[in-house]
Amino acid sequence: MYRSHNCGELRASHTNTEVTLAGWVQGVRDKGFMVYVDLRDRYGITQLYFDEEQTDKLVLETAQKLGREFVIQVKGKVQERASKNPNIPTGDIELLVTELTILNKAKLPPFTIEDKTDGGEDIRMKYRYLDIRRNPVKNSLIFRHKVTQEVRNYLSNASFIEVETPYLIKSTPEGARDFVVPSRMNEGQFYALPQSPQTFKQLLMVGGMDKYFQIVKCFRDEDLRADRQPEFTQIDCEMAFIEQEDILNTFEGLTRHLLKEINGVEVDKFPRMLYDDAMRLYGNDKPDIRFGMQFGELNAVAQHKDFGVFNNAELVVGIAVPGGNSYTRKEIDKLIDWVKRPQVGALGMVYCRCNDDGCYKSSVDKFYDQDDLAKWAETTGAKPGDLICVLSGDKNKVRAQLSALRMELAERLGLRKPNEFAPLWVIDFPLLEWDEDTERYHAMHHPFTSPKPGQIELLKTNPGEVKANAYDLVLNGNEIGGGSIRIHDKETQALMFDYLGFTEEEAKAQFGFLMDAFQYGAPPHGGLAFGLDRLVAILGGQETIRDFIAFPKNNAGRDVMIDAPAPIDDEQLTELSLKLNLQS
């Protein structure tokens, strides 16, 4: 038996108990005639005590030679500490060691295994197995486990069945790039790793499973961000014989359950917002509604003077920054520089101070009088003491730019509080979006999304106006889940493929199996998938997902710990019929 107890469970009630512990050496304090060792495992830290009067000489000498991260086993008697440590649960006791066994020596780690480490991100990624020993990472992984357990329990209690779907599937042209896998037994042919189990979960509905879920790995070969990895995990769900309202109610329930059980937060309201309103009021389809600063469209009150910048713009739009009138001119100039960065792309920013005496002072006073500026304040909801920030230009671009500015200002003002949670449904997305490069429509979500009831005829006359029977669940400015009611009949699905530019032959080659299945009695169905990595990070008070993934990739999509991706040898290339192709 390596241990009778773990390093986090001993208390004063265990005094005089003989115990065995095992773990890693956190630190050694050698006083010569006595040695203190902090022993760490997943559960906590216990102080070990070696004393020349009570400890065998050989045991004491061995303790003096211990280094950081040595793996050891000790036996001894629990005793009360003379100097207690209120900062750890085991701080009232220590273990007077009688036996010490070194199970494994360790090199000095390249960074300190402590909550606040001296290791940079690159070195910690390379030695991720050491980083996991630190409490912040360890606790994040335990937190993820708790979330997934609550998800499984909730869905299982709601009669969902967990079903595994294949990882080796067929590549499809819609969505992001696929990761492809060459087939040795089928020369010149390839599998793809799934971007989602979309078609399989629809086939499970055809198969009568009724309520399905899966906590599943998905893969997308796309550029990375702080909240995106090439392989990620979804809580994938599908239901049959339902309408949109059934889906929204079910997953409101799951989200409410997670917030209560994991964070101790009761959330009553899940407001719903049209996609068009989200874009108009916040400039993006995943607005953070924990704070205000809604957009005010100023065309009607700003394009009547001789200010060409506004007059030539498709949209003039502003936000009121609470308390922003306290900003110095230097601080405002820095804001202007911030929106001019290539990542944002604005050409400049007009501002207007709302003074406490009710007067206004703007950067364009030459063109606008007090009555004009008062209308700006009314439109943006600005109050005395606020600052109005105004951008102008192409409608879609300027909304995205002002949205970025809104989020940046909220961060600076401390309005994005991680312990506050504001869920939101965004509904009625466009079904299709026009791609200027290919000069054709693409599915905004995927080609299996159903149009809103009664809008199927619009596909023939005005496809850009058709709304999707789709919905996204947003939490604190992050999309944590999205889904739709699916098309469930062959005729409508064929029509959808036609408008997406598929020939009949292409549609049959790519999705013939699904079209065939629809002929055998497909029920009305729909679903939703949560991004588990992002959901866990937000519930954990963060927006970067890496610490909630055991072995994440870096921004280049590399695993620097195992050095992947990596070349494979010629023999493997030959077996896969790839060598000749690569050489040519």
C-alpha positions in Angstrom: 0.0 0.0 0.0 1.6 3.2 -1.2 -0.6 5.4 1.0 -3.3 5.2 3.6 -4.3 8.8 3.3 -3.8 11.6 0.8 -2.0 14.8 1.4 -5.1 16.9 1.8 -7.2 15.0 4.3 -5.3 14.8 7.6 -6.7 17.0 10.4 -6.3 17.4 14.1 -8.7 14.6 14.6 -6.0 12.3 13.2 -3.5 13.1 15.9 -1.5 10.1 17.0 -2.6 8.1 14.0 0.0 6.1 12.1 -0.3 6.9 8.4 1.4 6.4 5.1 1.6 9.2 2.5 3.1 9.4 -1.0 3.6 12.4 -3.3 5.9 15.0 -4.7 8.3 17.1 -2.7 7.1 20.7 -2.9 10.0 22.1 -0.8 12.6 21.3 1.8 13.6 23.5 4.8 16.8 22.0 6.4 17.6 23.4 9.8 20.4 20.9 10.4 19.0 19.1 13.4 15.5 19.1 12.0 14.1 19.1 8.5 10.7 20.2 7.2 9.3 18.9 3.9 6.1 19.9 2.2 4.6 16.8 0.5 2.2 17.5 -2.3 -0.3 15.4 -4.2 -3.5 16.2 -6.1 -5.4 16.7 -2.9 -3.2 19.1 -1.0 0.0 19.5 1.0 1.1 17.9 4.3 4.1 19.1 6.3 6.6 16.3 7.1 8.8 16.6 10.2 12.2 15.0 10.7 13.9 15.5 14.1 17.4 14.2 15.1 16.0 13.1 18.5 13.0 11.2 17.2 14.0 10.3 13.7 16.4 7.5 12.6 19.7 9.0 11.6 19.6 7.4 8.1 16.1 8.7 7.5 17.1 12.2 8.6 20.1 12.1 6.3 18.0 10.9 3.4 15.5 13.8 4.0 18.3 16.3 3.9 19.2 15.0 0.3 15.6 15.4 -1.1 15.1 17.8 -4.0 12.1 19.5 -5.4 9.6 17.1 -7.2 11.3 13.9 -5.8 8.6 11.3 -5.5 8.6 9.8 -2.0 6.7 7.6 0.4 6.7 8.2 4.1 5.3 6.6 7.2 4.9 8.2 10.5 2.6 9.5 13.3 0.3 12.6 12.9 1.0 15.2 15.5 -0.2 18.7 16.2 1.9 21.5 14.7 3.6 23.9 17.1 3.2 26.7 14.5 -0.1 26.3 12.7 -0.7 27.3 9.1 -4.2 28.7 8.6 -3.7 29.0 4.8 -4.0 25.2 4.1 -6.6 22.7 5.3 -3.9 20.5 6.9 -2.3 23.4 8.6 -3.0 22.2 12.2 -1.0 19.0 11.9 2.3 17.6 10.6 3.7 14.1 10.2 6.6 13.0 12.3 8.3 10.6 9.8 9.7 7.3 10.9 10.3 5.8 7.4 11.2 7.4 4.2 11.4 5.8 0.7 12.5 7.6 -2.4 10.3 6.2 -5.2 11.9 8.3 -7.9 14.4 11.2 -8.0 13.7 14.2 -10.2 15.7 16.8 -12.1 15.2 20.4 -11.0 12.1 21.5 -12.9 12.5 24.3 -15.6 10.0 26.4 -13.6 8.7 26.5 -10.1 5.7 24.2 -9.4 3.7 26.9 -7.5 0.5 28.8 -8.1 2.5 31.9 -9.2 5.2 30.4 -11.3 8.2 31.9 -13.0 7.6 29.9 -16.1 6.4 31.6 -19.3 3.6 30.1 -21.4 5.9 28.5 -24.0 8.0 26.6 -21.4 4.9 25.5 -19.5 3.4 24.2 -22.7 6.5 22.2 -23.4 6.5 20.7 -20.0 2.7 20.5 -19.6 2.9 17.4 -17.4 4.7 19.6 -14.8 2.3 22.5 -15.3 -0.6 20.2 -14.5 0.9 19.8 -11.0 0.2 23.5 -10.3 -3.1 24.2 -8.6 -4.4 26.6 -11.2 -4.2 24.1 -14.0 -5.1 21.1 -11.8 -8.1 22.8 -10.4 -9.2 23.8 -13.9 -9.2 20.2 -15.1 -11.1 19.1 -12.0 -13.6 21.9 -12.6 -14.0 20.7 -16.2 -14.7 17.2 -14.9 -17.4 18.6 -12.6 -19.1 20.4 -15.4 -19.2 17.4 -17.7 -20.5 15.2 -14.9 -23.4 17.7 -14.3 -24.1 17.8 -18.0 -24.2 14.0 -18.2 -26.4 13.7 -15.2 -28.9 16.4 -16.3 -29.3 15.1 -19.8 -29.5 11.5 -18.7 -32.3 12.4 -16.2 -34.1 14.2 -19.1 -34.1 10.9 -21.1 -31.3 11.7 -23.4 -29.2 8.7 -24.6 -25.4 9.0 -25.1 -24.4 7.5 -28.4 -20.9 7.5 -29.9 -20.6 8.4 -33.6 -17.6 7.7 -36.0 -14.4 9.8 -36.1 -13.4 8.5 -39.6 -16.0 10.0 -41.9 -16.4 11.6 -45.4 -15.0 15.0 -46.3 -17.7 17.6 -47.2 -17.3 21.0 -48.9 -19.3 23.0 -46.4 -17.8 24.6 -43.2 -14.2 25.0 -42.2 -11.3 22.9 -43.7 -11.3 19.3 -42.8 -8.4 17.3 -41.3 -8.0 14.4 -43.7 -6.7 10.9 -43.0 -5.3 8.8 -45.9 -6.7 5.2 -46.1 -4.1 2.5 -46.5 -6.6 -0.1 -47.7 -8.3 2.2 -50.2 -5.5 3.6 -52.3 -5.9 7.3 -53.1 -8.9 7.8 -50.9 -9.3 9.7 -47.6 -11.3 9.9 -44.5 -12.0 13.2 -42.8 -12.1 13.9 -39.1 -15.6 15.3 -38.1 -16.1 19.0 -37.7 -19.3 17.9 -35.9 -21.4 14.7 -35.8 -24.2 16.6 -37.7 -25.4 14.1 -40.2 -25.0 11.1 -37.8 -27.1 12.7 -35.1 -29.8 13.4 -37.7 -29.6 9.7 -38.8 -30.1 8.8 -35.1 -33.3 10.7 -35.2 -34.4 8.8 -38.3 -33.5 5.7 -36.4 -35.9 6.6 -33.6 -33.5 7.4 -30.8 -35.6 10.5 -30.0 -33.1 12.2 -27.6 -29.4 11.9 -28.2 -26.3 13.5 -26.7 -22.6 13.0 -26.9 -19.6 14.7 -25.4 -17.5 14.5 -28.5 -14.2 15.6 -30.0 -14.5 17.6 -33.2 -11.8 18.9 -35.6 -11.4 22.0 -37.7 -8.3 23.0 -39.7 -8.6 26.7 -39.2 -6.7 29.6 -37.7 -6.5 29.6 -33.9 -7.4 32.1 -31.2 -7.4 32.1 -27.5 -10.8 30.4 -27.5 -10.2 28.1 -30.4 -8.2 24.9 -30.8 -7.9 22.5 -33.9 -9.5 19.8 -31.8 -12.3 20.8 -29.4 -15.1 19.2 -27.5 -18.8 19.7 -28.0 -21.8 18.7 -26.0 -23.7 17.6 -29.0 -27.5 17.1 -28.7 -30.5 16.3 -30.9 -34.2 15.8 -30.3 -37.1 14.5 -32.4 -40.7 15.6 -32.6 -39.9 19.1 -31.3 -40.2 22.7 -32.3 -37.8 25.6 -31.6 -39.5 26.4 -28.3 -38.8 22.8 -27.0 -35.1 23.1 -27.8 -34.8 26.5 -26.1 -36.6 25.4 -23.0 -34.6 22.2 -22.7 -31.2 23.9 -22.9 -32.2 26.9 -20.9 -32.8 24.3 -18.2 -29.4 22.7 -18.7 -27.6 26.1 -18.5 -29.6 27.2 -15.5 -28.7 23.9 -13.8 -25.0 24.4 -14.5 -24.9 27.9 -13.2 -26.7 26.9 -10.0 -24.7 23.7 -9.3 -21.3 24.9 -10.5 -21.4 28.6 -9.6 -24.2 28.9 -7.1 -25.9 31.5 -9.3 -29.7 31.6 -9.9 -30.6 32.9 -13.3 -34.3 33.4 -14.1 -34.3 35.3 -17.4 -33.0 34.1 -20.8 -34.0 37.0 -23.0 -34.4 36.5 -26.7 -33.0 38.9 -29.3 -33.4 38.9 -33.1 -30.2 38.6 -35.0 -31.0 41.9 -36.8 -31.4 43.7 -33.5 -28.2 42.2 -32.1 -26.3 43.6 -35.1 -28.0 46.9 -35.0 -27.6 47.5 -31.2 -24.3 45.7 -30.5 -22.6 45.2 -33.8 -22.2 41.4 -33.4 -24.3 38.3 -33.0 -23.1 37.4 -29.5 -23.6 40.6 -27.5 -22.5 40.9 -23.9 -25.6 42.3 -22.1 -24.1 42.6 -18.6 -23.7 46.3 -19.4 -25.3 48.9 -21.6 -23.5 51.1 -24.3 -26.0 50.1 -27.0 -25.4 51.6 -30.4 -27.2 54.8 -31.4 -27.5 55.2 -35.2 -26.8 58.9 -35.9 -27.4 59.3 -39.7 -30.6 61.3 -39.2 -28.9 63.7 -36.8 -25.4 63.9 -38.2 -25.7 63.9 -42.0 -27.4 67.3 -42.3 -24.2 69.5 -42.0 -21.1 70.0 -44.2 -19.1 67.3 -42.5 -18.1 65.1 -45.4 -16.8 62.2 -43.4 -20.3 61.6 -42.0 -22.2 62.6 -45.2 -20.3 60.1 -47.3 -20.7 57.2 -44.8 -23.3 54.4 -45.1 -23.6 54.5 -41.3 -22.8 56.9 -38.6 -23.1 55.2 -35.2 -22.0 56.0 -31.6 -22.0 54.7 -28.0 -22.2 56.6 -24.7 -19.3 55.7 -22.4 -20.4 56.0 -18.8 -18.2 58.4 -16.9 -16.1 58.9 -20.0 -16.0 62.7 -19.7 -13.3 62.2 -17.1 -10.9 61.0 -19.8 -8.1 63.4 -20.5 -7.4 64.5 -24.1 -4.3 62.2 -24.0 -6.5 59.2 -23.0 -9.0 60.0 -25.8 -6.1 60.2 -28.3 -5.0 56.7 -27.1 -8.6 55.5 -27.8 -8.4 56.9 -31.3 -5.1 55.2 -31.9 -6.6 52.0 -30.5 -9.5 52.0 -33.1 -7.0 52.8 -35.9 -5.0 49.6 -35.2 -5.1 47.1 -38.1 -7.0 44.6 -35.9 -9.9 47.1 -35.7 -9.4 49.1 -38.9 -11.2 52.4 -38.2 -9.9 55.5 -40.0 -10.6 57.7 -36.9 -13.1 58.5 -34.2 -15.2 61.6 -33.4 -16.0 62.2 -29.8 -18.3 64.5 -27.8 -18.0 65.3 -24.1 -21.2 65.5 -22.1 -20.4 68.1 -19.4 -22.1 68.1 -16.0 -23.6 71.6 -16.8 -25.6 70.1 -19.7 -23.3 71.6 -22.4 -21.4 69.6 -25.0 -17.9 69.9 -26.4 -17.0 67.8 -29.4 -14.1 67.2 -31.7 -16.2 68.5 -34.6 -17.6 71.7 -33.0 -16.9 73.5 -36.3 -19.8 71.6 -37.9 -22.2 70.9 -35.1 -24.0 73.2 -32.6 -25.3 72.4 -29.1 -28.8 71.3 -30.5 -27.1 68.9 -32.8 -25.0 67.4 -30.1 -27.9 67.2 -27.7 -29.6 64.9 -30.3 -26.5 62.8 -30.4 -26.7 62.4 -26.7 -30.5 61.6 -26.9 -29.9 58.9 -29.6 -27.0 57.2 -27.7 -28.6 57.6 -24.3 -25.6 59.7 -23.0 -26.0 61.5 -19.7 -24.0 64.3 -18.1 -20.5 63.0 -17.4 -20.5 60.6 -20.3 -18.4 60.5 -23.5 -19.9 59.8 -26.9 -17.6 57.9 -29.3 -18.7 58.0 -32.9 -17.5 55.9 -35.9 -18.6 56.0 -39.5 -18.2 54.2 -42.7 -19.4 51.0 -44.4 -22.3 49.6 -42.4 -20.9 46.1 -41.7 -17.3 47.2 -41.1 -18.2 50.1 -38.8 -20.5 48.0 -36.6 -17.7 45.5 -36.1 -15.3 48.3 -35.3 -17.6 49.9 -32.7 -18.4 46.5 -31.2 -14.6 46.0 -30.7 -14.4 49.5 -29.1 -17.4 48.8 -26.8 -15.9 45.6 -25.5 -12.5 47.2 -25.0 -14.1 50.1 -23.0 -16.1 47.7 -20.9 -13.0 45.8 -20.1 -11.2 49.0 -19.0 -14.2 50.2 -17.0 -14.5 46.8 -15.2 -18.0 46.1 -16.5 -17.2 42.6 -17.7 -17.4 40.9 -14.2 -16.6 37.2 -14.4 -18.9 36.4 -11.5 -21.9 37.9 -13.2 -23.7 35.8 -15.8 -26.1 37.1 -18.5 -27.4 34.5 -20.9 -29.1 35.4 -24.1 -30.8 33.6 -27.0 -30.1 35.2 -30.5 -32.7 33.9 -33.0 -33.8 34.3 -36.6 -30.4 34.3 -38.3 -30.2 34.7 -42.0 -30.5 31.3 -43.7 -27.9 32.2 -46.4 -25.1 34.6 -46.8 -23.6 35.9 -50.0 -20.0 35.3 -50.8 -18.4 37.9 -53.0 -15.5 35.7 -54.0 -17.6 32.7 -55.2 -20.5 34.8 -56.2 -23.0 32.5 -54.6 -24.9 31.9 -51.4 -23.5 29.8 -48.6 -25.3 28.4 -45.6 -24.8 30.6 -42.6 -24.9 27.6 -40.3 -24.9 24.4 -42.4 -27.0 23.1 -45.3 -29.3 21.1 -43.1 -30.8 24.1 -41.3 -34.5 24.6 -42.0 -36.0 28.0 -43.0 -38.4 29.6 -40.6 -42.0 28.3 -41.1 -43.7 30.0 -44.1 -40.5 31.3 -45.7 -39.6 28.4 -48.0 -41.1 30.3 -51.0 -38.8 33.2 -50.4 -35.9 31.0 -51.5 -37.1 31.4 -55.1 -37.6 35.1 -55.0 -35.4 36.7 -52.4 -33.0 34.1 -50.8 -31.0 36.7 -48.9 -34.1 37.6 -46.8 -34.9 34.1 -45.7 -34.6 33.6 -42.0 -33.2 30.3 -40.5 -35.0 28.4 -37.8 -31.7 28.7 -35.9 -30.6 29.9 -32.5 -27.4 30.7 -30.6 -27.0 30.7 -26.9 -24.8 33.5 -25.7 -23.2 33.9 -22.3 -21.3 37.0 -21.3 -20.5 38.0 -24.9 -19.5 34.5 -26.0 -21.4 32.0 -28.1 -21.5 28.9 -25.9 -24.0 26.9 -28.1 -25.8 27.0 -31.3 -28.2 24.9 -33.3 -31.3 24.8 -35.5 -34.4 22.9 -36.5 -33.3 20.7 -39.3 -34.8 20.0 -42.7 -36.4 16.5 -42.5 -37.8 15.9 -46.0 -35.9 15.1 -49.2 -37.6 17.7 -51.4 -36.8 20.7 -49.2 -33.2 19.4 -48.7 -32.8 19.1 -52.4 -34.0 22.6 -52.9 -31.6 23.9 -50.3 -28.7 22.1 -52.0 -29.8 23.7 -55.3 -29.6 27.2 -53.8 -26.2 26.5 -52.3 -24.9 25.8 -55.8 -24.8 21.9 -55.6 -25.6 20.1 -58.8 -27.9 17.1 -58.3 -24.9 14.8 -58.9 -22.8 16.7 -56.3 -25.5 16.6 -53.7 -26.1 12.9 -54.2 -22.3 12.1 -54.0 -21.8 14.1 -50.8 -25.1 13.6 -49.0 -27.0 10.8 -50.8 -27.0 8.7 -47.7 -28.9 11.4 -45.8 -31.4 12.0 -48.6 -32.0 8.3 -48.9 -32.7 8.1 -45.1 -35.3 10.9 -45.4 -37.3 8.7 -47.7 -37.9 6.2 -44.8 -39.8 8.4 -42.5 -37.6 11.1 -40.9 -39.3 12.9 -38.0 -39.2 16.6 -37.4 -36.0 17.2 -35.4 -33.5 19.7 -34.3 -30.7 20.2 -31.9 -28.0 22.2 -30.4 -24.3 21.9 -29.6 -22.5 23.6 -26.8 -18.7 24.3 -27.0 -17.6 22.6 -23.9 -14.2 24.1 -23.7 -15.5 27.7 -23.9 -18.5 26.9 -21.6 -16.2 25.6 -18.9 -13.8 28.5 -19.2 -16.7 31.1 -18.8 -18.2 29.2 -15.9 -14.6 29.2 -14.4 -14.5 33.0 -14.8 -12.1 33.1 -17.8 -12.4 33.4 -21.5 -9.1 31.6 -22.5 -9.7 27.9 -22.9 -6.2 26.4 -22.8 -6.0 25.9 -19.0 -9.2 23.9 -19.1 -7.7 21.5 -21.7 -5.2 18.9 -20.4 -2.9 19.0 -23.5 -3.7 22.1 -25.7 -2.1 23.2 -28.9 -0.3 26.5 -29.3 -1.3 29.4 -31.7 0.4 27.6 -34.6 -1.7 24.4 -34.0 1.4 22.6 -32.6 1.8 20.4 -29.6 5.2 21.6 -28.5 5.4 18.9 -25.8 5.3 15.9 -28.1 6.5 18.0 -31.2 3.4 17.4 -33.4 2.6 17.6 -36.2 5.8 15.8 -37.4 7.1 14.1 -40.6 6.4 10.4 -41.1 9.0 8.0 -42.6 9.1 6.9 -46.2 7.8 3.5 -45.5 4.6 4.9 -44.1 4.2 7.3 -47.0 4.6 4.4 -49.4 2.0 2.3 -47.5 -0.4 5.2 -47.8 0.3 5.7 -51.5 1.5 9.3 -50.7 5.2 9.1 -51.4 5.0 9.4 -55.2 2.4 12.2 -55.0 4.6 14.2 -52.6 7.7 13.8 -54.7 5.9 14.8 -57.8 
